[in-house]
């Protein structure tokens, strides 16, 4: 693949747009992805995809990108995010049962804590120093959920230096945590989804996310290709499903088309403008758009729109 990102496949994209919690996702309702099958088209290095799977309680998420190198980075991101999250905490019902259903992460965390406590006690005795007991659960941690509520995941619990120095933590088998628990509810594919199907399409999706890709689809595939992609999104969505679109403004096309002669030539024949997307999508079969506002700085200041399949 060309080193020129003519598909918007920028390497190091998130060094320009870093985040802990993606501000575009923050515009959507809190439960928007809960229990959903999600497709993230043009996922790049998988930062948004990982956040949806880990923090938004999605049932299953698949990220797809045309660039295989970015997909490799997305798989690494998946392991990094897993390594930095806090050990999962048991439900109140498990605590009442005596903790017999302790999770893999809890067991590992307890084992590490025991070793550290023993080492600390030994060192204290040898040096004959008295040290005040430190509560192992800082006040900043979220409270243990009440009965029936799902356990909460604390992201970035461990500093990034831990993973850099010691490497990523091994991911336990799905039989320990369940297939819908992060990171088992997350996968990635290398494919040009605008032109080819992936195996996950067969079951359909509740949500399709298309952040920062409309311009690149438009410049590479023209007006007809863009409409075809909108129809594909409609086809793979379940009834009542949502299409989350971050349309890039027409003004941003000028710089992009200068990147490659093909894009420059294709741009000459474009008649559709981003302002036309709403009417085109309604012609495809989507309901009226819901505008959730605009977010971002400078060239990244764009709207986030949601279309519902009816």
N, C-alpha and C positions, 0 to 999 in steps of 0.2 A: 504494500500500500504506500502511496505517495506520502512524503514527509510533510506536504502542504495539506492542512486540514480542510479540504474542500467540502467535507461532509459535516463540518463543525466538530470534528473529532480532535479537539485540542488536548494535547498532553500537558499535564500540570494546570488544568483548568481551575482546580480548586485552590491553587496558590493565588489566583486572582480573585476568587470568590469564596474565601474560607468561611466556615461556619461551624458551630457546634450543633445548633438546631436551625435547619434551613428556613429562612424567613418566608419563602413561598408556601411551604407546608403549614406554617403558623397562621396563614390567612384562612385556611380551611377549618371547618368544624372539627372539634376535638375527636369525635367518633367517626370521622369520615371514612377511615380505612379499616376500622375495627371489624374483624371477621371476614374481610374481603380477599378475593383473588385479584392480584394487581399486576399489571404489565407496565413496566417503565421503559418507554421507547427512547433510544439514544441516551442510555444510562451513564455513558462516560466511565469514570472510575468507581461508580457505584455508591457515592456518598449518600445521595437522596434515597436510593434503593435500600441501602442498609438502614437508614433512619426509619423508613416506612415499616420495614420488617421488624425492627427492634423496639421502636418507641410508640408506634401507632397501632400495635396489636393486629396487624394484618394476618389473615389465615395463611396466605402464600404470596410471595412476590417473586417475579422473574424480571431481571434487567437484561435488555438486549442492546447491543451496539455493533456497528459495522466493523469496528476496529478491534482486532484480536488482542493487540497489546493493551488496550484500555480494559478489556475484559479480564485479562490476567491481573491487572492492577485492581480490578473490582473484587476478584476472589481474595487478593491479599488484604484489601480493605475490610472485607467480611471477617477475616480472622483477627485483624487488628481491633476492630470494634468489639468483637467477642472477648478478646483478651483484656480490654480496658474496663468492661462493665463490672459492676459489683456482683459478688456471689448472690444468687437468687435466695430470697428469704422465704421460709415456709409459710403456708396459710395458717390461720388461727386454729383450724380444725386439726391440722397436722401437729401443732404444738400441744393441743389438748390430748392427742393420742400418744403423746410421749416422744414425738419426733421420729417415729419409726419409719416414716416415708421421707427421710432426709434426702435432699437432692445431691447429685454428684458434686456440684459446686460447693454446697454447704459442707459436705464431708471433707472435701479438699481444703476448704477454708478453715474448718475446725482443726484439721490435722496440722496445717501450717501454724495456726495460732498456738496450738499446744507445744509445738517445737520451739516457737519463739518465746513462749512463757517459761518453758523449762530452761532455755538458754539464759534468759534474763535472770531467773531465780538463782541459777548456778553462779552467774557472774556476780550477782549481788552478794551471795554468801562468801565467795572467794575474796572479794574486795572489802567485805564487812561494811557495806554501805546500806543505809536504809532508804528505800525508795517508796514513794507513795503509789498505791494501786491506781492504774489508769483504766478507766472504763473502756472496754473494747468496742462499745457502740457509741460513736460521737453523736452529739445532739443534732448535728446537721443531717443525719440519715433520716429517710422517711419512716414513719411509724409502721409497725407490722399491720398488714391489712386485717380487717375484721372478717369474720366467717362469711364465706361465699364470695368475697371480693378477690379478683386476681392479684397475684403478687406483682409488685412494681419493680421495674428495672432501673437502676441508677447508672446512667451512662457516664463515661470518663471518670469512673470511680478511682482507678489507678492512674498514676501519671504516665504519660507517653514514654518516659525514660525507662520504665519497667520493661516494656515490650522491646525497646531499642537495645537494652542491655542483655536481657535474658531470652529474647525471642518470644514468639506467639505461644499462647497456651494451647494445648491440644483440645480439640473439640470432641466432647463425649458423644457416644452413639445416640441416635435419635430415640432408641428404646429407653434411654435414661430420662430424657427431657420431653419427649413427644415431638412429632413431626411438625407441629404448628408453633413450636417454641423457637425463638431465635437461637442459633443461626440456621436451624434445620428448615425453617420456613422461607429460605432465600436461595435463589439460584441465578445463574447468569448464562447467557448464550451469545456467541458471536454469529451475527446474521444481519443481512440488510432486510430488516423487517418490512420495509416499504414495498419489497418485491417478493419476499419469500416467507412461508409459514414456518413456525417453530412448533415442536411437539406440544408445548403447553397450550397452544391456541385451541386445541380440540375441546377442552373443558370450558372454554369461555372465561371472561373476566367480569368482575364487578366494577373495576376501575382501570382505565388506561391513562397513564400520565405521559404528557409530551411537553417537557420543559426545554426551551431554547433550541428547538429543532425545526420549527415551521419554515424559517427562512432557507435552511439548507435543503430541505425536501423540495421546496419551491424552486430554488435555483438549479438544482440537479435534475429535477423531473418535470419542470414546467407546470403550467396551469392544470393540464390533464392529470399529471402524476400526483399533484397535490390533492385533487378531488378524489383520485383513486385511493389514496391513503386515508382520507376521511371516510370513505365507504368501507375500507377494511376495518377501521376502528369500530364503526357502527356494527359490522358483521360479527366481530369477536366479542362485543359487549353483550352481557345478558340483559333481558328486558329490565328497564329501570336503572341500568348501569350508568356510570359517569365517565365523561371524557374531560380530563383536566388539561387545559391548553394554556401555554404561555406564549402568545403570539409576539413575534419580534417585529418592530416597527419597520415600515417601508424605507425610512431613512437609513437604516442599518444595512440595507442590501448593497448600497453603493460601494462600501469598503469591501464587502465580501466578494462581489463579482470581479473585483480587480485581482483576486488571488489566483485566478486560473482562466485561460482563454475560453474554455468550455462554459464556465459560469458567466463570463462576460457576454458570450454569444447567446446563451439561453435567456439572459435577462432582457434582451432586446424584444423578445416575443411575449413577455409576461403582461397580461392584462388584468389579472386578479390582484387586488391589494388586500393587505391584512384587514382593512375595514369591511371587506366583503365576506370574511370568513363566517360571520354569524348567519347571513342569509344562505350561504352555501351549505352549512351544516344543518340548517333547518330543512333545506330541500332534500338532504340525505335522509332525514327522518328524526333528527334530534329536536328536543323541545327548545323553548326560549333560553337564551344564555343567562347564567347567573354570574354577575361580576363580583368578585371577592376583593377587589381593590388592586392597587399597584404597589410594588415594593422594590427595593434595590436602589443602588446609587449609580449615577452617571449613565453609561450605556446599558447597565443591567436593570434600569428602572423600567419595569414592564408589568402589564396587567396579568392577573391569574383569573381565567374564566373556566366555568364548568358547564358542560352540556349534558343533558340527561337523555338517554335513549327511551323513546316512547313507542 
